[in-house]
Protein backbone atom coordinates (compact mmCIF):
# COMPACT_ATOMS: atom_id res chain seq x y z
CA UNK A 1 0.00 0.00 0.00
CA UNK A 2 1.36 3.40 -0.97
CA UNK A 3 1.65 6.09 1.69
CA UNK A 4 -0.77 8.37 -0.12
CA UNK A 5 -3.83 9.97 1.47
CA UNK A 6 -6.60 11.49 -0.63
CA UNK A 7 -8.92 13.80 1.31
CA UNK A 8 -12.25 14.84 -0.23
CA UNK A 9 -13.46 18.29 0.79
CA UNK A 10 -16.49 20.32 -0.21
CA UNK A 11 -16.13 23.98 -1.13
CA UNK A 12 -18.55 26.75 -0.03
CA UNK A 13 -21.61 27.32 -2.20
CA UNK A 14 -22.37 30.60 -0.45
CA UNK A 15 -20.12 32.85 1.61
CA UNK A 16 -16.41 31.96 1.10
CA UNK A 17 -15.89 32.09 4.85
CA UNK A 18 -17.89 28.87 5.19
CA UNK A 19 -14.92 26.74 4.13
CA UNK A 20 -14.20 24.06 6.76
CA UNK A 21 -11.37 24.77 9.18
CA UNK A 22 -10.08 21.23 8.64
CA UNK A 23 -9.75 21.96 4.91
CA UNK A 24 -7.83 25.17 5.56
CA UNK A 25 -5.44 23.44 7.97
CA UNK A 26 -4.81 20.53 5.62
CA UNK A 27 -4.22 22.81 2.62
CA UNK A 28 -1.17 24.26 4.35
CA UNK A 29 0.55 20.89 4.73
CA UNK A 30 0.04 18.90 1.54
CA UNK A 31 1.72 18.22 -1.77
CA UNK A 32 -1.13 18.75 -4.25
CA UNK A 33 -4.67 20.10 -4.53
CA UNK A 34 -6.67 18.25 -7.19
CA UNK A 35 -9.28 20.56 -8.66
CA UNK A 36 -11.54 21.23 -11.62
CA UNK A 37 -10.40 24.85 -11.80
CA UNK A 38 -7.22 26.26 -10.26
CA UNK A 39 -8.71 29.74 -10.14
CA UNK A 40 -11.80 28.55 -8.27
CA UNK A 41 -9.87 26.52 -5.67
CA UNK A 42 -7.25 29.23 -5.23
CA UNK A 43 -9.90 31.90 -4.68
CA UNK A 44 -11.59 29.94 -1.87
CA UNK A 45 -8.30 29.32 -0.06
CA UNK A 46 -6.97 32.86 -0.48
CA UNK A 47 -10.15 34.26 1.05
CA UNK A 48 -9.56 31.91 3.98
CA UNK A 49 -6.08 33.37 4.40
CA UNK A 50 -4.13 30.54 2.78
CA UNK A 51 -1.82 31.31 -0.15
CA UNK A 52 -0.92 28.09 -1.98
CA UNK A 53 1.81 28.13 -4.70
CA UNK A 54 0.50 27.61 -8.24
CA UNK A 55 2.51 24.43 -8.74
CA UNK A 56 0.56 22.63 -6.02
CA UNK A 57 -2.72 22.92 -7.93
CA UNK A 58 -3.31 20.09 -10.39
CA UNK A 59 -6.30 20.47 -12.70
CA UNK A 60 -8.32 17.40 -13.70
CA UNK A 61 -11.54 18.03 -15.57
CA UNK A 62 -13.79 16.36 -18.14
CA UNK A 63 -11.15 16.90 -20.83
CA UNK A 64 -8.38 15.14 -18.91
CA UNK A 65 -7.08 12.11 -20.82
CA UNK A 66 -6.44 8.70 -19.16
CA UNK A 67 -2.71 8.95 -19.87
CA UNK A 68 -2.58 12.17 -17.84
CA UNK A 69 -3.96 10.33 -14.81
CA UNK A 70 -1.42 7.54 -15.35
CA UNK A 71 1.47 9.97 -15.59
CA UNK A 72 0.50 11.83 -12.43
CA UNK A 73 -0.07 8.56 -10.58
CA UNK A 74 3.51 7.51 -11.36
CA UNK A 75 4.72 10.83 -9.94
CA UNK A 76 2.71 10.30 -6.75
CA UNK A 77 4.01 6.78 -6.25
CA UNK A 78 7.60 7.96 -6.67
CA UNK A 79 6.99 10.69 -4.07
CA UNK A 80 5.43 8.21 -1.65
CA UNK A 81 8.65 6.19 -1.65
CA UNK A 82 10.35 9.18 -0.01
CA UNK A 83 7.61 10.00 2.50
CA UNK A 84 3.84 10.30 3.07
CA UNK A 85 1.91 12.16 0.37
CA UNK A 86 -1.18 14.26 1.12
CA UNK A 87 -3.71 15.14 -1.60
CA UNK A 88 -6.80 17.33 -1.34
CA UNK A 89 -9.65 16.82 -3.83
CA UNK A 90 -12.00 19.81 -4.13
CA UNK A 91 -14.74 21.10 -6.42
CA UNK A 92 -15.49 24.61 -7.62
CA UNK A 93 -18.48 24.68 -5.27
CA UNK A 94 -20.22 22.02 -3.21
CA UNK A 95 -19.11 18.42 -2.80
CA UNK A 96 -16.74 16.71 -5.25
CA UNK A 97 -18.25 13.84 -7.30
CA UNK A 98 -21.81 15.18 -7.37
CA UNK A 99 -22.13 16.31 -11.01
CA UNK A 100 -18.37 16.80 -10.89
CA UNK A 101 -15.45 15.03 -12.66
CA UNK A 102 -13.82 13.83 -9.43
CA UNK A 103 -15.15 10.27 -9.73
CA UNK A 104 -12.05 9.09 -11.62
CA UNK A 105 -9.93 9.94 -8.60
CA UNK A 106 -11.89 7.76 -6.20
CA UNK A 107 -11.62 4.78 -8.54
CA UNK A 108 -7.92 5.36 -9.06
CA UNK A 109 -7.29 5.83 -5.33
CA UNK A 110 -9.10 2.63 -4.36
CA UNK A 111 -7.39 0.59 -7.08
CA UNK A 112 -3.97 1.79 -5.90
CA UNK A 113 -4.43 1.44 -2.16
CA UNK A 114 -4.64 5.10 -1.17
CA UNK A 115 -6.02 6.06 2.21
CA UNK A 116 -9.24 7.97 1.48
CA UNK A 117 -10.85 10.44 3.88
CA UNK A 118 -13.80 12.84 3.73
CA UNK A 119 -14.06 16.18 5.46
CA UNK A 120 -17.75 15.96 6.20
CA UNK A 121 -20.22 18.51 4.93
CA UNK A 122 -23.59 19.52 6.38
CA UNK A 123 -25.22 16.26 5.22
CA UNK A 124 -23.94 12.69 5.53
CA UNK A 125 -25.62 11.65 2.27
CA UNK A 126 -23.42 13.92 0.13
CA UNK A 127 -20.31 12.88 2.06
CA UNK A 128 -21.15 9.20 1.48
CA UNK A 129 -21.80 9.72 -2.24
CA UNK A 130 -18.50 11.58 -2.57
CA UNK A 131 -16.61 8.82 -0.72
CA UNK A 132 -18.27 6.16 -2.90
CA UNK A 133 -17.21 8.05 -6.02
CA UNK A 134 -20.71 8.16 -7.46
CA UNK A 135 -21.58 10.83 -10.01
CA UNK A 136 -24.94 11.76 -11.47
CA UNK A 137 -28.50 11.85 -10.10
CA UNK A 138 -29.50 10.31 -6.78
CA UNK A 139 -32.61 9.96 -4.65
CA UNK A 140 -32.45 10.37 -0.88
CA UNK A 141 -35.02 8.30 0.99
CA UNK A 142 -34.37 9.49 4.54
CA UNK A 143 -34.94 6.77 7.18
CA UNK A 144 -36.86 3.56 6.37
CA UNK A 145 -40.28 3.25 8.06
CA UNK A 146 -40.53 1.19 11.25
CA UNK A 147 -43.65 -0.80 10.30
CA UNK A 148 -42.73 -4.10 8.61
CA UNK A 149 -44.87 -3.85 5.48
CA UNK A 150 -43.87 -0.27 4.84
CA UNK A 151 -40.22 -1.18 5.35
CA UNK A 152 -40.49 -3.92 2.75
CA UNK A 153 -41.96 -1.48 0.25
CA UNK A 154 -39.25 1.03 1.06
CA UNK A 155 -36.44 -1.46 0.44
CA UNK A 156 -38.10 -2.80 -2.71
CA UNK A 157 -38.13 0.73 -4.12
CA UNK A 158 -34.41 1.09 -3.39
CA UNK A 159 -33.57 -1.13 -6.33
CA UNK A 160 -36.14 0.25 -8.74
CA UNK A 161 -34.37 3.51 -9.57
CA UNK A 162 -32.10 3.89 -12.56
CA UNK A 163 -29.75 5.92 -10.38
CA UNK A 164 -28.36 5.89 -6.83
CA UNK A 165 -30.79 5.52 -3.94
CA UNK A 166 -29.47 6.53 -0.52
CA UNK A 167 -30.89 6.25 2.98
CA UNK A 168 -29.92 6.43 6.64
CA UNK A 169 -30.66 3.93 9.38
CA UNK A 170 -30.62 4.16 13.16
CA UNK A 171 -27.76 2.20 14.84
CA UNK A 172 -29.96 -0.41 16.53
CA UNK A 173 -31.58 -1.38 13.20
CA UNK A 174 -28.44 -1.38 11.05
CA UNK A 175 -27.62 -5.10 11.60
CA UNK A 176 -31.02 -6.05 10.09
CA UNK A 177 -30.72 -4.02 6.90
CA UNK A 178 -28.60 -6.42 4.78
CA UNK A 179 -31.19 -9.20 5.12
CA UNK A 180 -34.03 -6.78 4.48
CA UNK A 181 -32.38 -5.53 1.30
CA UNK A 182 -31.71 -9.05 0.07
CA UNK A 183 -35.31 -10.12 0.59
CA UNK A 184 -36.83 -7.04 -1.06
CA UNK A 185 -34.51 -5.79 -3.82
CA UNK A 186 -34.50 -7.58 -7.17
CA UNK A 187 -31.41 -8.18 -9.28
CA UNK A 188 -27.90 -7.81 -7.96
CA UNK A 189 -27.10 -4.08 -7.66
CA UNK A 190 -24.09 -2.60 -5.90
CA UNK A 191 -24.41 -1.57 -2.27
CA UNK A 192 -22.10 0.90 -0.54
CA UNK A 193 -22.32 1.10 3.25
CA UNK A 194 -20.65 3.81 5.34
CA UNK A 195 -20.67 3.28 9.10
CA UNK A 196 -19.61 6.13 11.40
CA UNK A 197 -18.49 8.05 8.33
CA UNK A 198 -15.55 10.34 9.04
CA UNK A 199 -15.06 9.07 12.60
CA UNK A 200 -12.11 7.13 14.03
CA UNK A 201 -14.15 3.91 13.95
CA UNK A 202 -15.31 4.38 10.34
CA UNK A 203 -16.16 1.22 8.40
CA UNK A 204 -16.79 1.09 4.65
CA UNK A 205 -18.21 -1.76 2.57
CA UNK A 206 -18.67 -1.90 -1.19
CA UNK A 207 -20.23 -5.13 -2.46
CA UNK A 208 -22.99 -6.67 -4.52
CA UNK A 209 -26.46 -7.29 -3.09
CA UNK A 210 -26.00 -11.07 -3.02
CA UNK A 211 -22.78 -10.68 -1.04
CA UNK A 212 -24.68 -9.09 1.85
CA UNK A 213 -25.53 -12.57 3.10
CA UNK A 214 -22.14 -12.93 4.78
CA UNK A 215 -21.98 -9.35 6.09
CA UNK A 216 -22.41 -8.71 9.80
CA UNK A 217 -22.84 -5.05 10.67
CA UNK A 218 -22.38 -3.46 14.10
CA UNK A 219 -24.86 -1.09 15.69
CA UNK A 220 -23.45 2.17 14.35
CA UNK A 221 -24.94 5.14 12.44
CA UNK A 222 -24.99 4.21 8.76
CA UNK A 223 -25.57 5.53 5.27
CA UNK A 224 -26.62 3.00 2.63
CA UNK A 225 -26.29 3.58 -1.13
CA UNK A 226 -27.86 1.22 -3.67
CA UNK A 227 -26.84 1.67 -7.31
CA UNK A 228 -26.54 -0.26 -10.57
N, C-alpha and C positions, 0 to 999 in steps of 0.2 A: 504494500500500500504506500502510495506517495504521500509525503508530508505536505499536502496541499489542502487548504480549507477554502471553500467557496461559501460566502455568506450572502444571502438574498435579503435585500432591503427595499422597502417601498419608499417612494419619494412623495413629498407633499403635493396634494391636489389643490390646496388653497394657499394659505399664508406660508411663505417659505420658512418661517420660524417654527413650523410644525415638524420639521425633520427630527427623527428620533436621536436622542443623545447618544445611544449606543452606536448609531451609524456614524455620527460625527467623530466619536472617539476612535472607532475602528479605522476610519478614513485616514487618520494621521499616522497609522502604523501598518501599512500594507504595501504590497508591491504593485498591484494593478486594480483599477476600477473598470469593470466591464460595463459598457453602456451602449445605448442606441444612438445617443447624441452627446458628444463631448461638451458642447456648449451648454446643453441642458443640465447635465450632471455637475459641471463646473459651477454653473450659476447657483444651484442649490447649496453647494458646499461653501462657496465664497460668502454667501449671505449668512451662513452659519459661522463664519469666521475662520474657515479652513481653506488655505490656499494650497492646492495640490499641483505639482509640476505637470505640464502638458504630457510628458512622456509616460506618465502613469495611467493615463486614460487610454483604453483600448476599445475602439468602436466595432461592434458586431451588430449588423442590422439585417434586414431581409435580403439585401444584395450580397451579403458575405458568402463567399464560395467555400465548399467543404475543405479544399486544400488550405485555406487560410486558417481554419480551425485546427487542422492537423499541424501546421507549422507552428502556431502559437502553443499548442499542447506540448510539442517537443521542447520548446523554450521553457515552459513551466516545469517539465520533468527534470530538465537539466538544472534549473534553479533549486528544485527541491532536494537534489543530491548534496547541495551545499548548506541547506538549512530550511526551516519551515517557510512555506509560501502562503500568504494571505491574499485572497481575491474578494472583491466586493461587486456583486451584480445588482445594478440599479436600472430603473426605467426613467423615462422623461417625467412621468407623473403617475402616481398610483403604484400598484404592485407588479413587479416583473412577472412575466408569463401570461397574464390575463390580457389577451389581444396585444401581445408583445412578443418580439422575436427571441426572448430569452430561453425558450424551451430547449433549444439545441444544447445549451450549456448544462442543463440538468442531466440530460441523457449522457453527455460526454463525461460529466463529473462522476456519475454513478458507474459508468463502464470502466473508468480508470481509477476507482477507489478513492476519490476525494472525500474529505469530511465535508458534509453539507449542513449549513445552519440557516435559520430564518430569524431575522429580527422582526418579531411579531408586529402586525398592524392592529387596527382597531377591531378587526373581526378575524376569528380563527379560520373561517371558511376560505378567505382569500390567502391566508398564510399557508393553509394546507394545499390549496391548488397550486400555489407557487412552488412549494416544496416537491409536489408530485410532478411538476413540469408539464402541467396540462394547459393547453392554449384553447381559445375558442369559447363558445357559449357554455353556460352551466346553469342548472336549476338548484336552488337551495331549498331544502324541504323542512328546515328547522329541526325539531325533535319529533321522533315517531310517537304516535298516540299510545296511551297505556292499555286501552281496551284491546283484547286479543284480535277480534275480527278486523278492527280498524288498523291494527298494526300489520296484519297480513296484507291488507290492501295497500298500505303505505309501502311495504317492502316490495310488493309486486310491481308497483309503479316505478320503483327505483331502476329497474332494468328495461323499462319501456321507452325511455328517452333516447334520442339519437345523439345525445351529448352527455356531458358529465352531470351526475346527480349527486349532491352532497347533503349530508345531514349530521347532526350532533346526537350524542346519546349520553344519558346520565351514567356516572361511574358504576352504580350497582346493577345496571342493566346491560352494560357493555359485554360481559361474557356470553350473553344469550344471543347477541346479534348475528354472529356467523351462522349459527344453525337456522335462524329466522330468515336470513338472506337466502341460504341454500334451498330452503323449502318453498320460497315464494318467487324468487327471480328465475326466469327462464334463460336458457342459453348458458354461456360460460364467459361473462364479461370480466374485465379487470376490476379489482377492488384494491383501493389504497386506504390504509388505516393509519392515522396519526394519533398516538396516545401521549398525553401530557406534552403536546407540541411546544417546543422551545424551552422546556424545562430540563433540569439535570437528569431526570429519569425518563426522558423521551424515548418512545419506541415507535418504529416505523415498519409497516408491512406492505409489500406490494406483491399481489398474487392473483391467481385466477379464482373465480367463484368456487369451482370444484375443489380447490386446494384448501378452502376454509375448514374442511372437515377435520383436519389435523391441527388447527390453530386453537390455542387456549389463551384467551385474553384476560388480563388482570382487571380489577375494578378501578379504572382510571378514566378521567375525562377523555373523550375521543371524538375525532372527526372521521367520518366514513365518506369515501368517494367511490362511486360506481361508474365505470365508463367502458366503452367498447374497446 
